[in-house]
């Protein structure tokens, strides 16, 4: 009997222990996970609200990771922002930067050793073309020019001798001298003719552009063959809608970008200036040309298309951020506000005007807040990953 009671007591003890363990395990299974705004994290503190900031949508971007990237945070301040006019434009050479090459004689074009092509670098004095006059129906132009020169020289020398004997007047001597100088001017460029023809040389060091002829093509004397540009100075011609005409006098600067570079440039920063405001529109166009000149910031070529923001004098204060501070999703713009050393919050903002580098913020930010101005995409990726570094505390 005692043995039976002892067995019953052991059974009750065992069952009680099992029930306790089962209930303990069940409590862990139904505990609510705390999801971090950055992703599906199961950190037990991820959903807590910071006692200091009161934000439960905090994004964690470790300081170590920020230090390894192009990352910057700036304090929001109000500053003056100039009004802008957005338009498009084209980059061309300046007239003083171009030197044209013309055919000194009619003939067939023969390319020189540099094999002329658009953009080829050439040196002053280098032969770019030859003009061959051999076999032309009109005869050898060089031989004709030489004959005319020799005759004019002889006539002038004879007139001088006759004047000494008072046989001809001074007027006749002057006429003979004029004809000699004309013939000399025509012959001198042709006097260096080689077997290939009359050489046409580059007048300055630079790059070949506006090539208008092909090898084997016949051209008349005076035909433009090409131009050489130093490519040091360029022009930006902005095409502006007529409705902005009254504002153009105040648009002294221009910001522009091209597909040749990822940067946005300001004319004023490139030793540039506004050259002119068009007083009429081109035929068939309703756009007004506004022209600026500036130093070539690289090895740019003429003919580039540009996105332009004409800029005037500073008008009023506004919150201004670099465009790199913005991220966009479905037409809505956001910035990332720093809460503490590693904590950030995504903030929707209303944007105003921009000049290609900076943008005004009409709503969503207050002066004194700190905003990510470089590396916003990195914070966005951290938010998408949902990773919280080990040991991070939300009690700031």
Buried (B, 14 or more C-beta within 10 A) or exposed (E): EEEEEEEEEEEEEEEEEEEEEEEEEEEEEEEEEBBBBBBEBEBEEBBBEBEEBEBBBBBBBBEEBBEEEEBBBBEBEEEEBBBBBBBBBBBBBBEEBBBEBEBBBBBBBBBBEBEBEEEBEBEEEBBBBBBBBEEEEEEBBBEBBBEBBEEBBEBBEEBEEBBEEEEBEEEBBEBBBEBBEEBBEBBEBBEEBEEBBBBBBBBBEBBBBBBEBEEEEBBEBEBBBBBBBBBEBBBBBBBBEEEBEEEBEBBBBBBBBBEBEEEBBBBBEBEBEBEEBBEEBEEEEEBBBBBBBBEBEEEBBBEBEBBBBBBBEEEEEBBBBBBBBBBEEEEEBBBBBBBBEBBBBBBEBEBBBBBBBBBBBEEBBEEEBBBBBBBBEBBBEBBEEBBBEEEBEBEB
